[in-house]
């Protein structure tokens, strides 16, 4: 036995001394911004209007540990993501030293900002390793991003992603954990004894790279069975093609999505089928130091059939053709635009959406740029089902409104920019909701933003 231990120790020492030494290479990247805003009439009402002004900020740091060739570990966190002086978490004056032990607003309490992030939140941590079979990413990583920015979200989710290139072709396969029933609501027992009650996503995609651009097709299967506790399951499929190409001086990108399957496969009663489209196209052309372009986005609204949901996949928070109405960067940090029965949730509204947008810009100097855009927004349909899909309500108008945006951006350093601008909204009658007697009024929005990228 003693000889065996000596031999084993010797083999261990030989293996240790023969192991390849590697230096750990660490790379940092990230962003810090602080934004000051003034909103003159954020409720878009004719009477009882009031203005809002505030500053908010976010610090984001991504760290990549390159451990060996083909092996790395990546993390990302957000810190002090909050409105300046915001006291929701503590309940009195703003305190920046640490997150308080007892929040003012709890998960079961009230308050629109109870989830404010006042300290550090790690959102991503994943390992990347390359093999002869392909490259794998395992852990919490970027999710809900494909093709163009249309339909995308800045989300993170636990997933296993496989990538393999074959010449100009790239193949991707992804498994994603959307919901884990075994660790949810254990106290109430909602999921105890429930089988097949997880929520999982599966992806298979291909990308073809050609001179001047690329094109791809994504197939997605969403098995959202966590709703089994409510008597139904969701099984959806989606096909999402896209193309990006430069044709002469013109850059063009387009994307569409078709979702189909069972929105609600009931344990008892009638199923609710799913069949919905969205589409997006944008063209941009440079002219010397200037550029101009146009884009159109469409999300189909829900129809009149109670057994079939025809609303298309949402436009996504990464898609920001406007400065105010369609921009989550600013709407997240103040109460939603509300008047009567409408709210600023048009991106995910079952009534769908249509966006017509023209834009232009001019580089006055290498450091100074002016940009402008004019947008027309409306719902795809005026009707919307109640939760039980037993009755429909109809808003007064499909017109959301028209927005004019103007901004100027100055590059203080290569990595530091300062932007000032504003938007004016001619409010449409959709903000009346179902109340035809309601009165709406216009709004203007001013902001200045300091952004550091590193």
N, C-alpha and C positions, 0 to 999 in steps of 0.2 A: 504494500500500500504506500509505504514511504517512497519507494522508487517511482511509483506511478505519479505521485504528487510532484516529485522533482522533475520528472520528464514533462509533466503538464505545465509546470511553472516555466521551464526552459522554453517550451513551445510558445508560451504567452509572451515571454521577453523577446524572442526572435520575431514574432509577429509585430510587436510594438515597435521595435527598432527598424523593421523593414517597411513599416507603413509610410505612405506618402505624406509628407508634411504640407500643409496648406495654410496660407494667410487669409484671415477673414477680412473681406472687403465690404465696407458698409457705405451705402449711398442714401442720402436724404433728399427728399423733394417735398414740396407742399405749397401752401398758400395761406396768406392772411389778408382779410379785407375788413374794412369798417365803412359803413354806409349811413349817411344821414338822409332822411326822407321827410317830405311834407305832403300830406294828402288833404286837399281842400274840402272834398265832399265824398268821403269813401263809401257812403251808403247810397249815393246817387239819388237822393230824395230832394223834392222841391221844398218841403217844409221840415223843420227839425234837423237840419243838416248841422254837422260839426266837423271840424278839421282835426287832424292828428299829425304830430311831428315826433320823431324819435331817431336815435342812433342804434344800430345793431352791428354785430361783428361775428367772425368765426376764424379760428386758427385750425389749420389742417396739416398734419405731418405724416408723410409716408416714409417708411424705412425699409430698405431692401438689404438683407444680409446675403452676400454672395459667398457661400461656404466653400464651394469647389466648382470646377467647370461643369456646367449643366445642373447645378444644385443651388437653390436660393430659398430664402424665407422672407416673406413680405408682411409687414404690419401697417395699419393706418389708423390714426385716431383723430377725433375732433375735440377741441378744447375751447372753453369759454364761448360756446355758441349761444349767444343770448343778446337781448336788448340791453343797452347801457342803463344801469340803474334799476333793472327789473328785480322785483322783490317777491315774486310769486312763491319761490321755493322757501324762503325763510319767513315771509309774512310781514316784514317791516323794512328797514333800510337794506340797501344792497350790500352783500358781504361777499368778497371775492376770495377769502382765505381757503374755504373748503365747502363741499356740499354738506348742508346741515343734516343732522341725524333724523329730525322729525319734520317732514315737509308740511307746508301749509295746505297744499292740495294733494291728497293721496290718490292712489289708483282707483279707489271706489268713491272718492269725493267729487266735489265740483270744481269748476275753474277751467277756462279754456286753455290755459298755458301750464297745466299741472305737470307736463312732461318736459318742461324747459331743461335744457342741458347746461348746467352751470359749472361743470368740472371737466373731466376727461372721459370720453366714450370711445373705446376701441371698437371699430366697426369691421376691420378686416385683419385676418391672420391666416396665411396659407403658405404651403410649401410648393415649390415648383421644381420638378426634376425631369431631365431629358434622358430618354432611353432610345435604344435602336428601334423600338416599336412606335415611339412618338413621345410627346411631351405631356406631362400630367400636372395639373394644378389641383391641390387638395386642401380644403378648408374654407373659411369665410372669405369670399372674394366678390368682385363686381358681378352684379346680376341685372337682368332686364335691360340689356344693351345689345343691340344688333343692327347692322346696316347703317342707316342714317340716324340722326337724332330723333326723328319722328317716332313716337311710340316708346321712347326710352325713358328709364328712370335711373336716378343715382342711388340704386339700392345695393345692399350687400346681403349675401345669403350663403349658407353652407352648401357646398357642391363639390363634385368631382368632375373636372373637365379634362378631356383628352383631345390633343391637337396633333395632326400629322400632315405634312406637306408632301405632295407628289407633283413635282415640277410646278406648273402654274396653278395647280389645284391644292386647296387646303380642306381637310375634313375635320369636323369637330363633333364630339359626342359628349353630352353632359347629363349627369344625374344631380338633381337638386332636391334637398329636403326643405319642403315648404312648411310643414307642420308635423310635430311629433306628438302623437296622442298619449304615449306611455308616460310623458312627463308633464301633462297638462291637466289642470282641474282635478288633481288627485284628491284634494280635500272634499270636494263636492261629490266625487265619485262619478262624474258625468261620463268618463271614458273607461271606467273600470269594467272589464268584461266585454268591451267592444272590440271586435276583430275588424281588420281592414278599415281603420279609422284614421290613418295618416294622410297627410297631404304631400304628394310628390310630383315633381316636374321632370320630364325627360325630353332631351333635345337631340336632334341629329341635323347637321348642317354642312353645306359645302360652299366654298368660295372659289371663284375663278378670277385670277389676276391677268389682265391684258394691258397692252400699251395704252396709257392714258386713263386707266381706271380699273374697276373690279365689279363683279356681280356675284350675288349669293342667293341661296334658298335655304330657309330654316323650316324644319318641321318640329312642332312642339306638342307634347301630350301632357295635359294637366289632370292628374288623378287626385282631386281634392275630396277625399273621403272623410275628412274631419266633420263634415256636416251630418254624418250618420247619427249623431246624438239628437239631431233635429228631424230625423226621419227621411233623409234623402242623401244622395251622393252626387258629386259633380264630376263628369268626365268630358273634358273638352280637348279639341284638337285645333291646331292653327298652322297655316302655311303662310310664310312671310318672305316674299322675294324682294330684292332691292338691286339697284344699279347705281354706280357712280362713274361718270365719264367726262372727260374733257374733249369736246368736239370743236376743233379750231380754237377760237378764243373763248368759247362759251363752256362753262362748267355746268353740268346737269346732274341732279340726283333725284331718285324716285324710289318710293317704297309703297307696298300695299300689304294688307293682312286680311286673311279670311279665317274666321273662327267658326267652328262647327262642333256638333256633338250634343251632349246632354247637360244643360245647365242645372237641371234638377231631375235626377232619377229617383222617383218617389218610392218609398216602401209601400205606400198605399195612395191611391188617387192618380190623377193625370200627370204624366211627365211634362217637363218644360224643355223643349228643344232649343238649340242655339244655332243661329246662322247669321253672322254679321260681318260687314266689310269696313275697312278704312283705306284711305289712299292719300298719297302726298307726292308733290313734285315741286322742284325748285330749280331755277336757272339763274346764273349769275355771269355777268360779262364785265371784264375790266376795260376801261378806256383811258389810257395814260395813267395819271395819278388818281383817277376816279373809278367807280364801279357802279353798276345798277343791276337790278334783277327783280324777279317776281316769284311768288310761290302760292300754292293752293293746297289746302289740307281739308280732308272730308272724313268724318266719322258718321256712319249710318246710325240713325235713331231707331228706337224700338217701334214696332208696328202695332197693328190693331188685334193681332191674334194672341189670345191669352195663353196659348199652349206653345208659343214660339217667341223667343227673345231674339230680335233681329238687330239689336244695338251692336255696333262694331267695337273692336278693341280701342281703348282710349288713346288720346294723342300723346300722353306722356309728359312728365315734368321737365325733361331735358329739352323739349321743343318749346322755344321762346321767341315767337315772331313779334310779339308786342312787349312793351316795357311794363305795362300795368296789368291789363286784364288777363293775359295768358302767361304771366311770369311768376313762378313759384318763389323766386328769390326774394321778392318783396311782399307778396301776398301772405307768405308764411309768418311774417313778423308783425302783422297787425290783424285785427278782426276782419273776417271776410266781408266783402261788399254785400250788404244785405238790405233789401227793401221789400216789403210785402212777403210774398212766398218764394222769392228767388234768392239764390246765394251764389257766390263766386266759386262754384264747383263745376264749371262748364267743361273742364277737361275730362271729367269722368261722369258726365251727365248722361242718363239713359236717353235723353232727347237727341243725342248726337251733336255734331258741330260742323260748321263750314267756316273756313278762314281764307279770305282773299287778302294778299299782302304784296305791296310793291315797296322796294327799298333802294337806297342809293347812298354812296359815301364818297368823300373826297379827302385825299391825303394832302393837306396844305403843305406840310413839311414832313420829313421823316419822323418827327416827334408828335405832330398835331394832326388829328383826324376828326372830321365831322361826319356824322351818320344820321340818316333820317328814314322813317318808314311810315306808311299809311296803311291801315288795316281795316277790313270790314268783317265783322263777325256776326254769325247768326246760328240758331239751332237748326238741325236737320228736320226736326218735326216739333210741333207745339204740344204734342200729347205725351203723357207719362203715366205709367201704371202705378197703383199703390203697391205696397209690399206683398200683399196676398194675391195680386194680379186679378182682383175681382172687379175693379173699376178703374177708369182712366180720368185724369183731370187734364184740362187744356189751358195753357197760358194765353194771355192776351195777344202776344206777338212773338214771332221767332227771332226778331231783330235784337241782338245783344248790344250792338252799337258800332261806332266808328272811332278809331284811336289814331292820333297823330303823335309820333315820337321823334324827338330831336336830341342828339347827344354830341358832346365834344370830349375827346380823350387826348390827354397830353402825357407823353412818356417822360417822366422825370429822370428815371434811370432805365436801363434795358429791362430790369425786372420790377420796376415800380411805376405804376400808372395812376393818373388821377382823372376821373370822369365826372362831368356835370351834365345834367340833362333834365328832360321833363316830358311828360305825356299829357295830352288833352283827350278826354273821352266825351264824345257826343252819345249820351246814353240812349239805348233803344228801349222800346216798350216791353221787351221781355222781362225787364226788371220790375214790372208791375205784377208779375206772377199771374194769378187768376183774377186779380182785382182790377177791373177796367177803370174804376174811378180813381185809382192811385195816380199820383203825379211824380214823375221822375225829373231829375235835373242833371246837368253835366258836371264833370269833375276834372280837375287838373292835378298833376302829381309832379313834384320836383325832387331831385335827388343829387347827391354828390357821393362819389365812391373812390376810396383809396385802396388799391390792390397791390399786394406784394406776392410775386411768384418766385420760387427758388427751387 
